[in-house]
Amino acid sequence: MVRNEELETALKRHEMIAPLLVPGLDEAQKRRIRREILDREGISERTLRRYVASYRNKSYEGLLQKSRDDRGKVRAITQEVLDRAAELRQELPERSVRRIIRILEGEGTVKKGEISRSTLSRHLLNMGFGASELKKEKISGNAARRFQKSGRNMLWQSDIKYGPYIPTTNGGKKRSYMVAFIDDATRLICHAEFYDNQRLPILEDCFRKAILKYGKPDAVYVDNGKVYVSRWYRIACAKLGIRHLNTKAYSPESKGKIERFNSTMEEFQQEISLEKPRSIEELNRKFRIWLDEGYNMREHSSLKGSTPIQAYSKDPRKVRFATPEECADAFLWEDTRKVDNTGCIKLNGYEYEAGIEYIGKKVDVRYDPFDMGLVEIWYSGERKKKVSPLKVGEYCGKVQKTNQTVTATHSRLLKVYEQENAKRQNQRIGALSFRSMKGGMENV
């Protein structure tokens, strides 16, 4: 297992080189992107190429760095030089590390070639004087430009929307939350689902289900909400080779397609208010039918008479599929626990037997927050075993009371959709032809 700071370093390196990993770039585009990265990050071209090569050879794991014993200490650069460099950066936040070093050398503060760009850049960042931290956002009055990707799975957008309240067993009610991922080019909702709490990683769960159904997107475009910038979500994107892009603050128009879907969702919200679902399972069952009949298989105004599912199925761009094992590994959470005197550990209210050989030692645990039935025990960077809970907890669904008389008012639209969906399911094998999803594969 790796330290938290090493995970953050790997994430920063992945986000740095992500623009160079976009498929189909020609040499001119790569040179331009490399120049932009070098000027912005203050690293050498050799270091940049090493990061890219490491990622291509070993994926996300290649970007991890080993811990150093002298972490936190200033190396090779005196504090006086760092203070002067910070002053130069404050004078002009746009001033690159390369220019700062040139000034320091010209003023005689350091000798030529005495300090490297990567070292100085790292120290400035640790001191809080990174270029991005000092630059102020420039807000212009220009209207946002519309854009649309040319092929499926080039870009997905995502958002979280408040859903209806769901009754609880104690007579109260709780808010539901809808997470959705939409394909930018075809407007297909790759997956959307309602959840009854935000304590669990609902974003990761929805994202994993979308990937298993429709493959891996090249990039995902999200806002700066807490769940979208979480470390575990960014790590999952990095492990799967997906670029993680954030919108600018206070610019919802940049995610116009998912916002437009949220507006369409009002139809379902209004209709489901007549049904008053009694559980999150019932709400999702009706939502899946509406999503199928009322959106994905309905003609979209921007698709020239086609439905989102038709546009996605006919797109010749090949799909990068992910195996269930690959997804499971990418979305696992990690935690550290100390083994007690009985050789057991506790995690999320469950007790697991790590082994008497680890009594008094700290072990690392990898697990799926949505399925605590099996967790991995790691020690000294090696996976030792998979274990199940010693006893079944009480965290399970409650049986709904059926002896209550309820006069329900049904939504006519949802009833129509349900009937049409039942007919459609009998007429088709599946929503997609997997052969068409591999368009162009035989030519690769």
N, C-alpha and C positions, 0 to 999 in steps of 0.2 A: 504494500500500500504506500501511497505517497502523501506528503504533507499538504496542508491546505494552501500554503504559499506556492508550492510547486504546481498545484492544480491551477491556481490563478495565473502563474507565469505561462503555463501551457495554453491557457485560454487567450491571453493577450497575444501570444505568438500566432495562434490560429486566426484570431481576428485581424492581425496585421497582414498575414499572407493570403487571407481569404480572397481578395480581389484577383490574385494571380491564379487561383484555382478554378476560375470560371471556365467551363468548356468552350472551345471554339475561338479563343483569342489568337489573333495573329501576332507576329513578332513585333510589329510597330506598337500595337496596343500593350504588349507585355513590357516593352522598354519604357513607355510612358508611365505605366502603373508602377514600375520599379523605381523610376525617378521620384514619383510622388511619395512613395513609401520611404525612400531614403531621406528625402528632405524633411518629411514629417516626423519620422521616428529617430533619426540621428544614428543609424546603424550603418555598417559597411555593407557593400554589395556582396562581399564574400559571406557575411553572416546571414544576409537575406536568402541567398541561394542555398546556404546550409539548412536553414529552416524549411524551405520548400522541399529540398531533397529528403530531409528527415521525415516530413509529413507524407511524402509520396511513398517512401519505403516502409515506414512503420505506422502510418496513419497518426492518430492523436497521440499515441504513446511515444512517438519519436520526438515530440515537442517538450516532453518532460525533462527537467534538468535535475541533476543530483544535488543534494543539500551540501552547503559549504559550512565548515566549522567557524569561519570568520564572518558569518552573516551579521549584519547590523553595523559593521565597522567600515570606516572609510578606507578604501584601498587605492593606492597609487595617486590620489588627489588630496591635497591638503585642504583643511577647512577654509583657509583664506582664499584659495582658488575657487572653491565651491560658492563662497559668499559673493565673490566678484561675478561668477557666472550667473548666479541667481539675480544679481542686480541688472546684468545685461538683458536677461530674459524679461524682467519686470519692465524695463525701459520700453521694450518692443516685444510683446508676446508672440508676434509672427516671426521673430528672429529664430532661425534654425540653429541646432546645436553646432552644425558645421560653421556657421557664421560666428557663433559665440567663440568657438575655439580659434578661429582666424583672428578675432579681435584680441583674445588673450595672448596669442603668440605675437601679434603686432605691437601690443603694449609692453611686451617683455614680461608678462606675468608668469608665463610658462615657456619652456623651450619648444621649438618646433618638433612635432611628433611625440611629445611627452605624454599626452593624454589621448585616449581614443574617444570617438563619438559615442559608441555604445556605453562606455563606462560613465561618461559625463551625463548622458541622457538618463541613465538609470538613477544616478544620484539626484538629478534635478527632479525627476518624477517622485522619488522617495521624499524629497523636501517639500513637495507640493507645488513645484514650479514647472509642471508639464505644460507644453504648449496648449493642449486642449483645455486645460483647467483655467488658463489665464485669458484665453480668447473669449470675447463677448459675442453672444449670438446677435447677428445683424438681422433685424426684422424688416422686410421690405413690403411695400404695398402691392406688389405684383400678384396676380392671381396664380393659384397653383396650376401647373401644367398637367394635363391628363396623360397617362401612359398606359400601355398594355403590352405584356410580353407576347412574343410570337408563337410560343409553343407551350404545351402542357408541362406542368411540374418545373417550370423555370422559376416560378415564384409563387409562394403561398402567402396569404394574409390571414391574420387571426385576431379575434377579439373576444371579450367576455361581456355578457349581457345579463342583466337581472331577469329572472324568470318569475313565475307565479309562486305564491306561498303554498306549501304542502302541509296538511294537518299532521300532527304528531300524536303518539299514543296517549299522552297525558292531557289531551284536549287543547293543546296549544297549536302553534303553527311555526314553520321555519321557511326562510327564503331559499329559493332554488337559483342556480346560476348556470347559464348556458355558455359553453365554449364551442367555437366553430372555427374551422379552417377552410378557406376558399381558394381555389386555383385561379390565379390572376388571368390567364389567357382564356379559359373555357367557362369561368364562373361556376364550376362545379363545386358543391360543398363536399369536400373529401371526407369529413366527419364532423358531426355536431352532436352534442349530448348535454343533458341537464344533470347537474350534481347538487346534492343537498348540503354541502359544506365546502368551505375553502381551506380547511386544515390540511386535507390531503392534497397531493400534487395533481390537481384535476387537469391542469394544462398538459403535463407530460402524458397523462393517461389518454387524453383525447388525441394528442399528436401521434402517439404510438399507434393507436387504432387507425388513424388516417394513413399513416405510412404503410401499415400492413395491408391495407385495402388498395391503395393507389400508388405505392412506391415512394421513393425519396425525392423531395423537391431539391432543386439546386440551392435555393435560398428561402428563408422565411422572414416575412416583414411584419414586425410587431411594434407596439408602442412601448413606452418606458415604464409600464406598470411593474409592480414588485415581482409578480409571478413570471413576467416575461424576461426579466433580467436576472433571475435567480441563477446561482452557480450551477445547480444540477441541470437546468434546462439548457444552459449554454454548453455544458460538458456533453450532454446528449447530442446536441447539434454538431459539435466538433468531432465526436466519435463516429457519427454517421456521415461526415463529409458534407454538412449542410451549413451554408453561410447564415449567420444570425445578424439580421439588420434591424436597427431601431429607427423609428420615426423621430422627427424633431419634436421638442416639447410644444404643446398647444397647437398642433397641426393635424387635427383629425381628418382633414381633407386628403392627406397623403395616403390614407387607407380607405379610399372612397368605395372600393368594391365591397369590402366587408361591412362598411357602414351602410351601403345600399341594401345588402342582404338583411341587416338588422332592421331596416325600415320595412322590408317585406315580411319579416318575422312578426310584425305587429298583427298581421292577419291571423296567424296562429294564436297569438296571445289573446286576441279578442274572442276567437272561437273557443279556445280551451277554457275561457272564463265561464262558459256555459256548462262545461263538463265537470269542472271542479274535481280534478284527479285526487285520489286519496293517498297515493304513494308516488315516489320518484320513478318506480318501475312503470306504473301506469302512464305517467306523464311522458316518459321516453318512448313507450310503445306508440302512443298517439302521435308524438312528434316525428318519429321515424316514418310513419305513414304520410304525414303532411309533407315532410321533407322530400319524400319520394315523388308523390303525386302533385303536390302543390308548388314544388320548386325545381328539383333536378330534372324532372320529366315534363316541365312546362316551358314553352317557347320563351326565350329571353330576348328582350328588345335589342340588345347589343350584339346578338349572335346571328342576325339576319335570318330569322325564322327557325333556327335550330334550338334544341334544348341543350342545357349544360351537359347532360350525359351523352348526347349525340356528338357534341363538339369534342368532348374528351375522348370518346371512343374512336372517332375518325382522325384524330390528330396523329400524324405519322412519326412524331418524335418518340424515340424509344424511352422506356421507363426504367429507372434504376430500382430494381426490387431489393427489399431487405428481408432477410430470413427472420423467423420468430426468435431464433437464438441471438441474432445480431441486435434486434430491438430490445430483447430482454436484458442483454449485457449493457447496452447504452443507457438504459433508463433506471438501472439499479442505483439505490442510494447507499451511502457508506457511513458507518459510524464506528466509534471505538468504545469498547466496554471492558471493565475489569472483571475477571473471573473470580467468583466468590469461593468460599471454603468447601462448597459442595461440587465445585466444577461447573457451575451454571452461570448464565448471564441473563439479564432482563432487558427487554427491548419492546417498547410500545405496549406495555401491559402484558406481554407474553414472557415465558421463561423457557430458555433453551439450554441444553447440556453441551457445553463446549468441550469438556473432558477434564479429568482430574490432573492430567499432565500440564494443564495451563493454570492451575490454582495460583492465585496471587498475581497473575500476569495479565497484561492488556492484549486483547485480541481485536482485530478489525472485523466488522460484520457488513456484508453486502446483502441488500434485501429489496424486495418490491413492496413499497408502502401499501399497495392495494391487495397484496397477497402475502400475509405473514406466515403462511403454512410451510414455507421452506426458505431458510436463510443460509448464506455461505459464511463459514468461519475461516478467516485468514490470520496467519501469524508469520511475522518476518517476511512479508511480501509474497507469501505462498498460500494458495488455497488449500486448506487442510480437510474440510469436510462440509457436507450439507446436512443441516439438522432441522427437525420439526419441533413445534412447541411441545413441552412436556405435558401440558394439560390444555384442554380447550377452554378458551375464555368465553365471556358473555357478550363479546362484541359481534352480535349477529342480528339478523333481521327479526323483528317482532311480528308475531302472527296478528293479522288484522282481525278485528272483531266483526263478525258477520251477523250478529243478532240485532243490529240496529236497522230500523226502517228509514230509508233515505229516499226521498222523491227527487230523482235526478232529471235535469233538463239537458237533452242531448243537442250537440251542435250538428245541424243538418249538413254543413260542408264537410266536417270531419267524417261523418257517417258515409257520405258519398265517396270521399277519398279512400276510406277503408274498404268499401265494396270494390272500387276500381283496382285497388292495390291487390286484393285477393284474386281477382280475375287475372291481373297481369302476372302474378307469381305463378299461376297455373299454366300460363302460356309461354313463359320464357325459362331458360335454364339459369340465366344470371344476368345481372345488369350490364356486365361488360364482357367483351370477347377478349380473353387474355392473349390470344394470338395477335389481335390488332394492337394490344398494348405494347407488344414487342416490336412495333413497326421499325423497320430498318435494322433490326438486330442481325439478320442474316448477312448484311453487307458490312458489318463491323469487323 
